[in-house]
Amino acid sequence: MERFFRRFIDLVEWWSVLLLVLMVVVVSLGVFFRYALNSALVWYDEFASYLLVWLTFSGAVVASYRRRHIGFGLIVYNLGPGPRKTAEFIAEICVLSFQAVLLYYGWLLTHKMGDETAISLVWVKMGWIYSILPIAGGLMLLISSGRILHLVFGRE
């Protein structure tokens, strides 16, 4: 199961890379049209900001899996094994709580805004944009749940 999840996270990372490349292309096109052709694209800024939202939350899932989010590593790693495990457990419970909130309210927001459309891209539904909130919240919830299970039942 761990191997499958690791491969899935690798796919999410490649998805983030694709989003970053697409965002660079869109912004470059917008700049080229504005300054080289003197004809601004009305949609590129909004589309690039949606790509940035997706990139941010997709990257947050990868960073969560790889333990790259900000933390107090210096303090925690200088604790003894018992207090370290307790501190990691408390921290993971706090993170899990936030991810549950992100999943729940992201789901509500996605449903509430589902039929609204973007301003300059009328074919883009806002539900598509906001859907990254419950997706990222759910994936990070799985990651944190696995860590909590490992802290409680796993080996040191």
FENJOQUI-V34141 format. One record per residue. N is the residue number from 1. PHI is phi as a letter, one per 40 degrees, with the letter a starting at -180 (999 if undefined). PSI is psi in degrees with one decimal (none if undefined). Layout:
BEGIN
n:N phi:PHI psi:PSI
n:N phi:PHI psi:PSI
END
This chain:
BEGIN
n:1 phi:999 psi:-41.1
n:2 phi:c psi:-39.7
n:3 phi:c psi:-42.5
n:4 phi:c psi:-45.9
n:5 phi:c psi:-37.7
n:6 phi:c psi:-41.3
n:7 phi:c psi:-37.3
n:8 phi:c psi:-42.3
n:9 phi:c psi:-36.8
n:10 phi:c psi:-38.9
n:11 phi:c psi:-40.4
n:12 phi:c psi:-37.9
n:13 phi:c psi:-43.0
n:14 phi:c psi:-34.7
n:15 phi:c psi:-40.7
n:16 phi:c psi:-39.9
n:17 phi:c psi:-43.6
n:18 phi:c psi:-42.5
n:19 phi:c psi:-40.9
n:20 phi:c psi:-44.5
n:21 phi:c psi:-44.2
n:22 phi:c psi:-38.8
n:23 phi:c psi:-41.7
n:24 phi:c psi:-41.6
n:25 phi:c psi:-45.2
n:26 phi:c psi:-45.8
n:27 phi:c psi:-40.2
n:28 phi:c psi:-41.0
n:29 phi:c psi:-43.2
n:30 phi:c psi:-43.3
n:31 phi:c psi:-43.3
n:32 phi:c psi:-47.3
n:33 phi:c psi:-38.9
n:34 phi:c psi:-46.3
n:35 phi:c psi:-30.0
n:36 phi:c psi:-41.8
n:37 phi:b psi:-6.0
n:38 phi:f psi:37.9
n:39 phi:a psi:98.5
n:40 phi:c psi:142.3
n:41 phi:c psi:131.6
n:42 phi:c psi:-15.1
n:43 phi:b psi:-16.0
n:44 phi:c psi:-37.2
n:45 phi:c psi:-44.9
n:46 phi:c psi:-43.3
n:47 phi:c psi:-41.3
n:48 phi:c psi:-36.7
n:49 phi:c psi:-34.9
n:50 phi:c psi:-39.1
n:51 phi:c psi:-37.7
n:52 phi:c psi:-39.8
n:53 phi:c psi:-48.6
n:54 phi:c psi:-40.5
n:55 phi:c psi:-42.5
n:56 phi:c psi:-49.1
n:57 phi:c psi:-33.5
n:58 phi:c psi:-43.0
n:59 phi:c psi:-32.8
n:60 phi:c psi:-34.9
n:61 phi:c psi:-45.9
n:62 phi:c psi:-44.0
n:63 phi:c psi:-36.4
n:64 phi:c psi:-44.4
n:65 phi:c psi:-38.6
n:66 phi:c psi:7.0
n:67 phi:f psi:48.5
n:68 phi:b psi:4.7
n:69 phi:c psi:161.1
n:70 phi:c psi:144.6
n:71 phi:a psi:-174.8
n:72 phi:b psi:55.7
n:73 phi:d psi:-41.7
n:74 phi:c psi:-41.1
n:75 phi:c psi:-47.4
n:76 phi:c psi:-42.0
n:77 phi:c psi:-15.3
n:78 phi:c psi:-3.1
n:79 phi:c psi:161.6
n:80 phi:c psi:170.7
n:81 phi:d psi:-42.3
n:82 phi:c psi:-55.7
n:83 phi:c psi:-32.4
n:84 phi:c psi:-45.3
n:85 phi:c psi:-40.1
n:86 phi:c psi:-44.6
n:87 phi:c psi:-41.8
n:88 phi:c psi:-38.4
n:89 phi:c psi:-47.4
n:90 phi:c psi:-43.7
n:91 phi:c psi:-42.4
n:92 phi:c psi:-33.8
n:93 phi:c psi:-41.4
n:94 phi:c psi:-44.7
n:95 phi:c psi:-43.3
n:96 phi:c psi:-39.2
n:97 phi:c psi:-44.0
n:98 phi:c psi:-42.1
n:99 phi:c psi:-34.4
n:100 phi:c psi:-41.4
n:101 phi:c psi:-44.0
n:102 phi:c psi:-43.8
n:103 phi:c psi:-49.6
n:104 phi:c psi:-53.6
n:105 phi:c psi:-26.1
n:106 phi:c psi:-39.8
n:107 phi:c psi:-45.2
n:108 phi:c psi:-44.7
n:109 phi:c psi:-40.4
n:110 phi:c psi:-42.3
n:111 phi:c psi:-40.3
n:112 phi:c psi:-38.3
n:113 phi:c psi:6.8
n:114 phi:d psi:-39.3
n:115 phi:c psi:-7.2
n:116 phi:c psi:152.8
n:117 phi:b psi:160.5
n:118 phi:c psi:159.2
n:119 phi:c psi:-53.5
n:120 phi:c psi:-10.0
n:121 phi:b psi:83.4
n:122 phi:c psi:-15.5
n:123 phi:c psi:-5.8
n:124 phi:c psi:119.3
n:125 phi:c psi:138.3
n:126 phi:c psi:-24.1
n:127 phi:c psi:-34.3
n:128 phi:c psi:-41.9
n:129 phi:c psi:-48.3
n:130 phi:c psi:-12.2
n:131 phi:c psi:-18.2
n:132 phi:c psi:-25.2
n:133 phi:c psi:-55.1
n:134 phi:c psi:-28.9
n:135 phi:c psi:-51.9
n:136 phi:c psi:-41.6
n:137 phi:c psi:-42.8
n:138 phi:c psi:-42.9
n:139 phi:c psi:-43.2
n:140 phi:c psi:-29.7
n:141 phi:c psi:-41.6
n:142 phi:c psi:-42.1
n:143 phi:c psi:-48.5
n:144 phi:c psi:-37.5
n:145 phi:c psi:-41.5
n:146 phi:c psi:-39.3
n:147 phi:c psi:-40.4
n:148 phi:c psi:-44.0
n:149 phi:c psi:-39.4
n:150 phi:c psi:-39.5
n:151 phi:c psi:-37.4
n:152 phi:c psi:-44.3
n:153 phi:b psi:-14.1
n:154 phi:c psi:174.6
n:155 phi:c psi:158.4
n:156 phi:c psi:none
END
